[in-house]
Amino acid sequence: MTPDMRQALHFEDLCPGDSWTSPWREITAEDVADFAELTGDHDPLHTDQLIDRDSPFGGPIAHGLLGLSVLAGLSSNFPHVATLALISLREWSFEHPIFFGDSVRSVTVVKEVARHGRRAGRVTWLRELVNQDGRVVQRGIFITLVATQTRSQVRSPRPASVEAIAPAPAELG
């Protein structure tokens, strides 16, 4: 079953400590070239023409933002959540380079949940991009709005009854 065919999790389904791990995805030289073309970032660090001795990393590396984008894609299906919006990225760190041919996967943990209006909840996630050696290459906090299954009732004071507002007919006299 594809992730899109599964029932999406809603805010009420998420609890701090819940975690998911995505399948692996290989980062290829073609991925990096496509990302460079899309963004216009053609820094020599990201080309397979780079001679190893010219690189501070011993060879060409993927764009850090390509890694972040891949993590966002992987974690959008693991878990498959009724996300309404990404509202913040915090404390993002690029720990280690991603080399051409590395395989990566996302590890996602729910850190906090809080109601946000009548139709959504605010979910704070710790997300990590991990390579085939078990090394965390990127990590940080995503904050999203997630749809609730049902609207919450906004409680307001009950209006006074009609009898309490209008005088009784005998009082009109």
Number of C-alpha atoms within 10 A of each C-alpha: 5 6 12 9 8 11 10 16 17 18 24 16 11 18 14 13 11 13 17 15 19 19 13 15 17 15 20 15 18 12 15 24 17 13 19 18 11 10 10 9 13 15 9 14 18 23 19 16 10 15 13 12 9 12 14 9 14 12 18 24 23 24 22 18 12 18 20 22 13 18 24 16 13 23 23 17 18 18 19 18 19 18 20 15 12 13 11 11 13 12 9 15 14 16 13 14 18 24 21 20 13 18 18 27 22 27 23 26 19 20 19 15 20 13 16 15 13 13 17 24 22 22 24 21 23 19 25 25 29 23 22 13 9 10 13 19 19 22 22 16 20 21 20 20 23 25 23 22 14 12 11 13 9 8 6 6 6 6 8 8 8 8 8 9 9 10 10 10 7 6 7 7 5
